[in-house]
Amino acid sequence: MTLLAGTSGWQYRDWRGVLYPAGCPVRLWLEEYARRFATVELNNAFYRLPARETFESWRERVPPDFVVAVKASRYLTHIKRLREPEEPVHRLMTHAAGLGDRLGPVLLQLPPTLRADAGLLDACLSRFPPGTRVAVEPRHDSWWTPEVRRVLEHRGAALCWADVLARPVTPLWRTADWGYVRLHQGRARPWPHYGRRSLESWVDRIATAFADAEDTYVYFNNDPGGAAVRDATAFGRAAARAGLTVTRTPSRLPAAAGPGEIAAGPGLIGP
């Protein structure tokens, strides 16, 4: 198994002094991130789909082994609510194709108010080009049905395993020959870090579900104060200790700040 471990995005001001040296300009943050990690989830595409030329420029700036997962535009998931998916899926994939062989999975994060509709999901998934890895993150409990599971399995789409407050908030269904995990918020101090046992539990869940030849993408979305960077690094070390193959993570990070020094918000910069 190859575990691809990274974070949801890379442009956060409060990562200065954690992942990015104080003197590193913002325009070089992607290169610095790609030197330390081998994958990233492009979270900002949800808010504004970048032009194909932007994806092409990112492809040129990262190493050949770098993988970019792309979160689908909210136009498809939250405005259209998966209806009439042909045009938004085509536009998404046409733009993201600028990444070439750096393109990884596409994430469909569904609105928490969207109730289960297996037929609607199936129709949407059918619009993606063959071979596209699509992960689906439902956020309403009505989705946890055998019918929905069969749709995901039929389309080869991965149910995104999501964690909030150090516990799974989705069933741990294996619906494809690859996996996708998002860790949103831990319970350790300082907030919103994950503790050692939580990370080791996720390593164990993944190792139990997937075989050696299968890929699992793991992204930390708890970005404030550099928590995602530290947790992705600790997760990589835990996976390596368990004998799993894991992509590169930082070998060294500064000591964590005290609780009073953690930034109150994500400090997001545009894509």
Secondary structure, DSSP 8 states (H G I E B T S, - for coil): -EEEEEEE-S-BGGGBTTTB-TT--GGGHHHHHHHH-SEEEEGGGGTS---HHHHHHHHHHS-TT-EEEEE--HIIIIISTTSS-HHHHHHHHHHHGGGGGGEEEEEEE--TT----HHHHHHHHTTS-TT--EEEE--SGGG-SHHHHHHHHHHT-EE-EEEESSSBSS-----SSSEEEEEEE--SSSTT---HHHHHHHHHHHHHHS-TT-EEEEEE---GGGHHHHHHHHHHHHHHHTT-EE----S-------GGGS-SS--B---
